Amino acid sequence: MEIARGLRWEATVITALVFVEMAALITAAGSNNPVLNWLAGRPGAVGVGVLLVLVGQLYIDSIAEAYRVKGTLTHDQAASIERLARVLLRWSIAVAIVAVILFYTKIW
């Protein structure tokens, strides 16, 4: 049970760190580097953030599966962790889509 709680916590922390990273990219907007400037714009930062959440989800899923195969986690615990990772990813994508739409409609 302790491993399952730790993996759920990791999935949540990874998602929070992605939002901090997105804020750092948006703060860097306006630099002289065109690539960094695009990535630091709201659409670029949101895209990078969604990709990082996806990588985090894959990481958590693979660790949960390894623990399940090893016998440390039950099938139900592994499924619970995978569900949480999927929910975090879907909410992050929904927030990203809304943020990009608001950015391009000049409401933001």
N, C-alpha and C positions, 0 to 999 in steps of 0.2 A: 504494500500500500504506500509506503514511503517513496518508492521509486516512481510510482504513478503521480503522486503529488509533486515531486520534483520535476518531472517532465512537463506537467501542466504549467508549473511556475515558469519553466524555461520558455515554453511557447509564448506565455504572456509577456515575459521580459524581452524576448526577441522582438515582439510586435511593438512594445514601447520604445525600444532602442531604435527601431526603424523610424518612428515618428520624430525622435530627437535628431536622427541623421537627416531627415527631410527638412527639419527646421534649420539645421546647419547649412544645407545646400541653398535654401531660400535666402539665408543671411548672406551667402557668398555671391548673390546675384549682383550684377553690375561690374564684375571684374573685367579686365581687358582680354582674358582668354575666352574665345567664342564657344569652345566646347564646354568649359566650366559654366559660362554664362547661360547656355541652353540647359544644361543639367540643373543649374541653380534656379531656373525659372520654375514657376509653380507646376506646369505640366510635366517637365522633365523630372523634377524632384518627386512628384507623385508617382510617375512611372518607375523610377529607381526604387522608391519605397515599396511599391507592390511587388517588384521582382525580389527585393530582399525578404519580404514577408513570405513569399513563395519558397525561397531557399531555406528559410527558417522552418517552414512547415515540412519540407522534405527531410530536413535534418532531424526534427523531432519524430516524424513518422518512421524513419529508418532506425533510430535508436529504440523506439517503442517496439518495432518489429524484432529487432535483435534481442531485446529483453524477453519478448514473448517466446521466441524460438528457444532461447536458453532456459526458459521455464521460470524466470524471475517474476514476470508479469502474467496474469491470467489473460485469457482472450478478451474478456469484458473490460479489463483495465486498459489494454492496448487499444481497443475500439473506442473507449471513452477519450483517450488522449488524441487519437486520430480525429475524432469528431470535433474536439476543441480546436485543434489546429486548422481544420477546414472552416469552422465558424469564424475564427480570427481572420483567415485569408479572405473569405467572402465579404465580411464587414469592411476589411481594408480596401478591397476592390470597389465596393459600393461607395465608400467615402471618397476614394480616388476619382471615381466617375463624377460624383457630385461636385468635387472641388474643381475638376477640369471644366465642367459645364459652367459653373459659376465664374470661373476665371475668364472664359471666352465670351460670356454674356455681359461682362463688365459690371456684374453686381458686386463682386468681391473687391 
